Amino acid sequence: MRFLLSRLLEPSTWAGLTGLAVSLGTSPDVMHELAQAGAALASLAAMALPENAVRARPNDGISRQP
């Protein structure tokens, strides 16, 4: 579920869904309604999911290689 919600927050997901809907012959009115529903879902997901706080390590001057 978290994977799906995180994908819904990415612009590329919306671009892909829009392209798919257009290729299937969806009317602009339906696309407008779908975009509004998607924005509402993304807003709910943003409110419901906790933020992952990443704490930065202090800069001690040591270079770290990945």
C-alpha distance (Angstrom), angle and dihedral (degrees) to the residues before:
residue distance angle dihedral
M1 . . .
R2 3.79 . .
F3 3.81 89.8 .
L4 3.80 91.3 54.5
L5 3.78 93.1 46.8
S6 3.79 92.5 48.8
R7 3.81 90.0 51.2
L8 3.81 90.4 51.5
L9 3.79 89.4 59.1
E10 3.80 93.0 57.6
P11 3.82 120.0 92.6
S12 3.80 92.2 -139.8
T13 3.80 90.1 62.2
W14 3.80 90.9 55.8
A15 3.80 91.3 46.4
G16 3.79 90.1 52.0
L17 3.80 93.2 47.2
T18 3.78 90.8 48.6
G19 3.80 92.2 49.9
L20 3.78 90.6 48.8
A21 3.79 93.0 48.8
V22 3.82 92.6 48.1
S23 3.79 91.8 48.6
L24 3.80 89.2 52.8
G25 3.82 90.6 54.3
T26 3.80 100.6 -106.0
S27 3.82 113.7 171.3
P28 3.82 120.7 -118.7
D29 3.82 90.5 -113.5
V30 3.78 91.6 57.4
M31 3.81 90.8 45.3
H32 3.81 89.5 54.4
E33 3.80 91.2 52.7
L34 3.81 91.8 46.5
A35 3.80 91.2 50.2
Q36 3.80 91.0 51.7
A37 3.80 91.7 48.5
G38 3.81 90.6 48.2
A39 3.79 92.0 49.8
A40 3.80 89.8 50.7
L41 3.81 91.5 50.2
A42 3.80 92.1 47.6
S43 3.80 90.0 50.1
L44 3.80 91.7 50.8
A45 3.79 90.3 48.3
A46 3.80 90.9 50.1
M47 3.79 90.3 53.1
A48 3.81 95.5 43.8
L49 3.80 101.4 44.5
P50 3.79 120.2 77.0
E51 3.76 119.2 -122.1
N52 3.79 115.7 -113.5
A53 3.77 105.0 -130.6
V54 3.78 112.1 -154.5
R55 3.75 114.4 -161.0
A56 3.75 115.9 -145.9
R57 3.78 118.8 -132.7
P58 3.76 114.9 -120.2
N59 3.78 113.7 -98.2
D60 3.79 103.8 -108.6
G61 3.80 94.5 170.3
I62 3.80 93.9 -107.2
S63 3.76 115.1 129.0
R64 3.81 112.6 -134.3
Q65 3.78 121.0 -159.1
P66 3.82 118.7 -151.4
